[in-house]
Amino acid sequence: MQSYLLIATATFITAGLTFFSGFGLGTLLLPVFALFFPMTVAVALTAVVHLANNFFKLALVGRHAGLRVVLAFGVTAVMAAFLGAWMLLWLADLPPLAVYRLFGRTFTIAPVKAAVALLMVLFALWEILPRLEKIAFSPRWLPLGGVLSGFFGGLSGHQGALRSAFLVRCGLSKEAFIGTGTVIACLVDLSRLAVYVRHFAVSDLTGNAPLLLTAVTAAFLGSWLGRRLLTRVTLRAVQVLVAAMLFALALGLGAGLL
């Protein structure tokens, strides 16, 4: 019951407050899922919720997407997402980096958890440091942006911050920015899930169907509320909260405590 409440609350709040930023839902959900599941399963479950919510957003704003930008960014993002997803599975099969005992318990530092922990730290800094938050790239770098965003999306689900940094300079309207980012996010989510589902036990997803349904419903409600009521909400407080949570979870994962 605790997992249902925590995941549903985190999903609802984050989906609403990050509707217009184009990122944040997967960033916050991953560490929440990681509290209750192995890292690879947590990434897959997060991807399912992320994809379902993006399909919902697609119905709301997808018609505003810029096709030229979707093609320039999305093609390389899809290919890189496959590579990132395969990298996640490869890391999951590696032997532990270290094993140690603390307070009478044995803890293991797994490569996949260490890698995701490092990415959490990097993207937490992206969320909280003004200089990184304001980074924007010229439109000519869109294919490279697709590679970077797609790869990290496949590896850990952290795709949105990089995607927004590249799309923000494309001269898109607010509606087109949201719609374009949503279409690309859907493509990346479909790509990485195609890899995940071939290597995870079906029970990892079907066995957690009630929890997934709860999270997806909460995401839909949060996105609907974001669309209706939260168009002028500042995300700075949310970004600080997300960054603090990512730092804490990254420490736990990197030390083998989670």
N, C-alpha and C positions, 0 to 999 in steps of 0.2 A: 504493500500500500504506500509505503514511503517513496518508493521509486516512481510510482504512478504520479503522486502529488508533485514531487520535485520536478520531474521531467515535463509534466503538463504545464506547470507554472512557468518554468523557464522558457518553454516553447511559446506559450501565449504572449508573454511579455516581450520577448525578443522579436518574435514575428511582427508584432505591432510596431515596436519602436524602430525596427530596422527596415521597414517597408520601403522607405525612400532612399536609404543609403545604398541598397543593393547588396549588402553583406552584413553578417553578424549572427544570423540564425545558426548556421553550421558551426561557427566559431565557439558559440556558447554551449550548444547542445552536445558537442563531442565530449568535453570534459564531464558533463553531467552523465551521459551514457557510460563513460569510462569508470564511473564510480560503481557501476553494477555489472559490467560485462568486460570480457577480455578486449584489448584494444582493437584487434581486427574486427571483432563483432560490433564494437561500439561505432567504428567508422562506417560499417555497412548499415547499421540501424539508423545512424544519423543521415546517411545518404538517402535512405528511403523516405524519411520525413522531409528532408530538404527537397527531394524531387517532387513529392506530392504537393508541398506548399508552393513550389515554383510552377507546377501545372495550374494551381489555383490562381496564382498571380498572372499566369499567362492568359487565362480567360479574362482577367480584369484589364490588363494593359498590353497584352501581346500584339495587338493590332498596330501599336505605335512603334514597333521595333524597326530599326534601320537595317534593311537587308544588306547593304554594302558593308556596314560595320560587322554585322553578324558573320558574313562570309570571310572577311579579312581576319577576324579574331577567332571565329568559331571553328574553322577547319583545323588550324594548328592546335587549338585547345582540345578538340576531341582526340586527335592523335596522341598528344602529350598525356591526356588523362589515362589512356590505356597503359602508357609506360609507367605513370605514377602508381596506378593500381597494381601493376605487376611488381613494382618495387616494394609496395607494402607487403604483398604476399611473400616475396623473397626475404624481406627482413624478418617476417614472422617465423620463418623456418630456420633462422640462424641460431646457434647455441648461445646461451647467456653470456653477457659480457663479464658479469661478476656475481658472486653469491656471498652473502655475509649474514651474520647473526646479530640481532639487536634486541635487548630485553627478552631474551629467551626465545625469540622467533627468527625464522630464516626468511630472508628477503632475496629476491632475484632481480637483477637488472637486465631486462631483455632488450635486444637491439631495437625492436619495433617500438617499444615504449620510450627508449632513449631518443630515437629519431623524432617521434611525434612530440615528445617533451621539448626538444630543441625548436621545432617548428612553432609550438605554442608560445615559447618565449619570444621568438622573432615576430610573430604576428601580434602578440600582446604589446610589444614595443611599437608596432605599426599603429595599433589602436590608440596609444596613449601619448606618443611623442608628436608634438605639433609639426615638426619638420618632416617627419615621415608621413603623417596624415595628409599633408598638403602636396605630396609628390604627385606630379602629373607628367605624362609622357606624350610626345608628339604623335599624331595619328600614323605617321610612317612606320612606327614601331608596333603597330597592332599585331602583326603575325608573331613577333617575339613575345608580346604580352600574352597571346594565346598559348604559346608554349609554356611560359612560366605559370600562368594561372591554371592551365589544364593539368600540368604535372603535379603541382602541389594540391590541386583539387583531387586528383586520383590518389595521391599518397596519404593525405590526412583530411581532405575536405576543406582546407583553407584556400579557397579560390577567389572569394569575393573582393577582398581588399585590393589585391593586385588587379583584378578585372576593372574595378572602379577607377583605379589610378590611370589606366590606359584609356578608358572610355570617356573620362571627364573632359578631355581635350578634343573630342571629335565634333564639337559644335552641335550636339544633340539637344533637343528640348528636354524638359524634365520628364515628360511622358515617354519620349523616345529613349532617353537614358535608362529609365526603369524597364521599359519593354525590351530593349536590346539586351540588357544585362540578364533579364529573366530568360530569354530564349537561349542565350549562351549557357547559362547555368543549367538549364534543362538538358542541353546536349552533353555537357560534361558529366552530369549526374547519370544519364543513361549509359554513357561510355564506361564509367567506372563500375557501375552496378553490373554491367554485362560481364566484367571480369570477376567481381566479388562473388556473384551467385554461382559461378562455375567451380569455386574452390571452398565455399563455406557449406556446411551442412544445411539442408533446407530447413531443418528444425530451428536453426539460429534465427530465421525470420518468421516461419509459421508458428514456432513455439512461443514467440513473443508478439503474436498478432494483436492481442488486446492492448498491450502497451503501445505498439505502433499506432493502432487506431486512435488511442487516447491522445498521443502526441500529434498525430496528423490533424485531428479535430481541433486541438488547441491552437495549432499553427494556422489553420483556416480562420478561426475566430480572431486570432491576433492580426492576421493580414487584413481581414475585413475591417476590423476596427482601425487599423493603421490607414487604410484607404479612406475611411469615413471621417475620422476625428483627429488624427495625429499628424496632419500635414505640416504643422509648424513647430513640432516638438524638437528641441535640441537633443542631440544624441551624445553630447559630451559626457554626461553623468553615466550613461549606459556604457560608453566606451571605457571609462575608467573602471567601472564594475567588472566588465568583461576582462579587461587586462589584469586586474587583481586576481580574478578567479583563474585565469590561464596561468599566471605565475605560480599560484599555489598548487594547481593540479600538475603543472610541469615539474615542480619540485618533487611532488609525490611520485610521479611516474618515473622521473629520471633516477630517483633513489631506490626504485623498486618497492616503494611502500604501497602502491596501488596496482 
